[in-house]
Amino acid sequence: MPIGFQINPRASKIDPSLLEAFRGIPAPIVSDNMSRMFGGGADLRPRHRGGSMLGVALTVRARPGDNLMAHKAIDMAEPGDVIVIDAGGDLTNAIFGEIMMRLAIKRGAAGVVVDGAIRDCDVIAAGDFPVYSKGITHRGPYKDGPGEINVTVTVGGQTVTPGDIIIGDMDGMLAIPRHAAVQVAASAREQLRREVEILASIDNGTVDRTWVDEILRAKGLVV
């Protein structure tokens, strides 16, 4: 095998019910229940028109400026995959664009994340297929490699392992390690329930805001 080229087997299938446990939960609420210890792709911004992303990570490590293995990953993609591309954060060359998006949609992918640049952003911005990237440039990529598929990568400061659950909305994207998914989903669901109650109390005038002054008094401030 040539140095720098590697295609590993896919991660084991995930229980569909575990994936569905995250559907409808906003990314900020999921993030709140991951102890604020995960990068969560803070500099990876949504480039599509709107809507959410939910799927399983198919990972790519690409040489900065080169998208050969990203193309191979698209050809390997199965319905529900989120193609997560670690391009080293380089913004010199676009790793993903309209043609690749059309191919990914045809394969049934659930979204694409690029720690690097994309192009054809006007087309991507007009659609609902989830695309997240660090930046945008008109300059095209090389197609020489090397690169690796189904390896642990880093995007937006967060480590992503093949088979992790990937979610996203207009606030950003993040990865949930598979081993923590049950706990994160349960606690996020509970927070979502509490926030729905808070919003209802604001609307009906019963919201309790005493906690703000209690914290200030505990810090020695007279209020």
N, C-alpha and C positions, 0 to 999 in steps of 0.2 A: 504493500500500500504506500503510495507517495506521501511524503511528509506533509501534514497540514490538511489532507483530505480524509474525511471520515463520515460514514453514514451508519448510524447505529439503529438497532431495532426500535420500533415504537414502544412507548411506555404501555404498561398493561391498561386495559380498558377501565374506565371509571364507572362506578355505579351511577346510572342516570339520575336516580333520586338525590344523590349527593350534589350533583350539578344543579338540579332544579331547586335545591334548597336556597340557592343564592338569587334565583330569579326575582326581580322586582325590588331588591334591596339596593338603595343608592350606594355608590362607591364610598362616599364619605363615612357612612355608617359602618360599612365593612372595615374600612381603615381604622375607625375608632376602636374596633374590637381586635386589633392586631397589635395593641400596646404601643402604637406609634413608633415601632422599631423597624419598620420596613420602608424602604425608599418610595415604593409605590409609583415610580415613574413620574416624579414631580415635574420634570422638564419634558415629558412626552405628552404633547397636546393633541386633542382630538382635531382631526382635519375634515371630518365628514359633517353632514348637515345636522344630524342629531340622532338620538336614540342610544340604546345601550348595547354592550357586548358581553357575551357569556360563552365561554368555551374552554377547551383544554389545550395546553401549550404544546405546540410542535415547534421546537427550538432550532435556531440557525445561528452559528457563529460565522460571520463573513469577514473577509479581509476588507478593511475600510476602502470604500470606493468600488467594491466588486460585488455583483449580485448573482454570480453563477449558481451558488448553492441555494440562494433564495428561490431561484427558478426551479431547482430540483425539489425543494420543499413544497412548492405549490403543486408540482406534479404528484407528490406523495400525499398531499392533504386529503383528509377524509371529512365528511360532514361533521361540523361542530368543532373543528380544529381552529385555534387561534395561532397564526404563524408569527412567532416572536423572533425578531432578527436583531442580533447584537452586531452592529456594524461599527462598534468602537466609539460611537458618538460623533463620528466624523461627518462634517457637513459639506465636504468638497464636491461629492458626487451623489446623485439621487440613486437610491437603492430600489425604489418602488415607484410605479406610476400606473397610468390608466390601463395599459395592456395587461400588466400583472394583476391589477385589480379585477379585470374581467375574467381572467383565468381563475383567480381565487374564488370568485363568486360562483363560477361554473362548477368548481370542485365542491362547493358547499361549505367553504370556510366560514367561520364565525367572525373573523376580523383579522387585522394585521397590525403588528406593533413593530416599529423600526427605531432603534436607537441609532439614528442617523437621519439622512435627509430623504425626502420624497419629491416628486414633481407631478405635473398635471393636476395641481391642487384645485383648479377651478372645477374640473370634472369631479374630483373626489368630494369637494365641498358641496356639490349639487346633489349628492346621493346620500343614502343612509347606510352604506356598507361601512362598518367601523374601521377607521384607519387612524393610528396614532403615530406621531413622529416627533423627533427632536427639532427638525427644521425643514426648510424647503430650498431647493435650488433647481435651476434649469439644466445644469450640467449632468449629462448621462453617465452611466456606470461602465466599468470594465466587466468582462465576462471570462476571466482567466482562473479564478480561484486564488488561493485555496479556500477551504471552508469546511464546516462540520455541521452535521444534522443530528438532532436528538442528543445534545450534550448540554451540560449546565452552562447557562449564559448569564450575563449581567445587562440589564436594560434600565436606564434611568436610576441607577444606584441600587437596584433590587436584583437579587439573585433569583433566577427562574430555572426550575428543573423540568425536564420533559414530563408531561402529565399533570403539572400544576394547574389549578383552576385560575383562569384569567377573566377578570371582569373589567368593565369600563363604562363610563357615561361621560357627560360633558364636563365633569369635574376632573376627569383623568382616568387612568387605569392602574390596576395593581394585580399582583399574583398572590394566590392563597396556596401555601404548601399543602399538598394532598393530605399529609399526616395530621394537619391541624384543621382541616376543613369542617369536620363535624362540630368541633367546639366553636369555631369562628361563626359558622352559620347559625348555631343556636343562640349565641350571645348577640349577634347582629339582629336576629329576628326579635329578640326581647327588647333591644334598644329601639328598634323601629316601632314596636308596640307602644313604648313609653313616649316616644316623640309624637306619635299620632294623638295620644292623650293630652300632651302639652299643647299641641296646636288647637285641639278642641277647647281646652280651658282658656286659651287666649281669645278665641272667638266668643265664648259664652261669659267672659269676664271673671272667671274663677281662678285664673292663674296665680300661683303663689311665688312672689319674688323676694320673700324675706331672706332667702339664702345669700343674696348679694350683700346686704348690710351685715349679715352675720359674719361673713368672711372678712369684710372691712374692719369690723369691731375686733375680730380676732387678731388682726394685724396692727391694732392700736389706734385706728382712726375713729374719731368721734363723728358719728353720723346721726 
